[in-house]
Amino acid sequence: MRTWFQILLVAFGSAAGGLTRWGIGIYATRWLGTSFPWATFLINVSGCLFLGWFSIVITERVEFAKLPWITREELKLMLAVGFTGAYTTFSTFELETFSLFRDGSSWKAIAYLISSLIAGLLAVRLGVLLAGGR
């Protein structure tokens, strides 16, 4: 694969993931408020769901002979590395958890930490199941 094309694929996926994250963040905050970091929580869980689904689709469901314009590895770069990498927000999640602890909201911090880990893992599993994996 040509390096310049790889760079373009990751850049395109990253731009789309970052813009999607920004949009969902705005709307989640408007709908759910800021008393809990709902936006980051929803973004991380939906990113886990997408990555679980995508991992099965890309390896077991898509027939790449029917997609002559892109290879499996190129699609992984664009969507798994670029899009999902920019879309999910682990560093923001960590900072928000730290801030909750620092501000004396220890129970919220613990709830956020545990619920994010469990919901993220369950979302990956659901994504795999939705894609027909096991």
N, C-alpha and C positions, 0 to 999 in steps of 0.2 A: 504494500500500500504506500502511496506517495505521502511523504510527511506533510506537505502543504495541504493536501486534501484532508488528512487526519486533523490538522489544526482547524480547518474550516468546519469540519463536522462537529468537533468538540465546541468550537466557538458558537456555532449556530444552536446546538443543543443547550449550551449554557445560557445564551441570551433568552431562548424560549423558556427555560426553567426558571431563570431569575425573574422574568416578567410575570410568569404564572404565579410564582411565590409572592411577588409584590401585590398582585391583584387579589389573590386569595387572602393575603394578610390584611389588606384594607377592608374587604367585605366581611371577613370573620370578626374583625375588631368592631365594625359597625353593628353587626348582628348580635355579637356575644359579649361585647364590652371588654374592659381591660382589667377586671378584678382577678383574672386568671389568664395565663398566657395561652388562650385558646387558639389563636392563629398559628403559633408555632406547633402546638400539639396537633392540630388538624393537618398542617402541612407535612409534618414528619410521619404521621400515620398514613396519610394518603400516598406519600412517597414510598413508604414500605409496601403498601398495597400494590402500587404500580410496579415496583421493582420485583416483587414476588411474581406477579402476573407476567411481566416482561421476560423474566428469566426462563419461564417455561415456554412461552410463545417463541422466543428466539431460538431455543435449542430443540424443541420438540414439535412445534406446530407450523412454523413458516417454512414453506418449500422455496429455497432460495434460487432454484432454477427458474422459478416463475418471477423472480425479482432481479432481472439482469442489470439494473441500474445501481444496485447497492449490494454489498456482501454482508454476511452475518457479522463479521468483525467491524465493519464500518457502521452498521446499525447500532451495535453495542457501544461504540465510541460516542455516537451522537446522542443516544437515549440514556444508556446506563451511566456513562461517565459525564457527558455534557449536561443533559437535561436534569437527570435525577441529582447529580452532584450539585448543581446550582439551585435546584428546587428545595431539597431538604436542608434542614437548618440545625445541624447538630451543635455547632459552636454557639448559635443563638440560644438553643435549648440549654446548654451548659451555663451560659451567662445569666439567663433568666432564673434558673434553679439557684445559682449562687446569690443572685439579688434577692430572691425570696428568703433564703436563709439569713442573709445579711440584714434584711429589713425586719427580721423577727417573725416571719411567717413560716416557721419551720414545718407545720403540718401541711400547708399548701405546697411547700417545696418537696416534701416527701411524697405527697399525693401526686404531684406533677411528675416526679422522677419515676415512681413505680408505675403509674398509669401509662406514661409514655413508653416505657420499656415493654410492658405487657401488651398494650394496644399495638405497638409497632410490630412485635413478633407475631401477634394474631393476624395483623393486616398482611404481613408477608405470607403467612400460611393461607389466608383467604385468597390472596392474589394467585398463589400457586394452584389452589383448587379451582378458581374461576377460569384459569387457563387450561384446566383439564389435567394438571399434574397430580402427583401423589405425594 
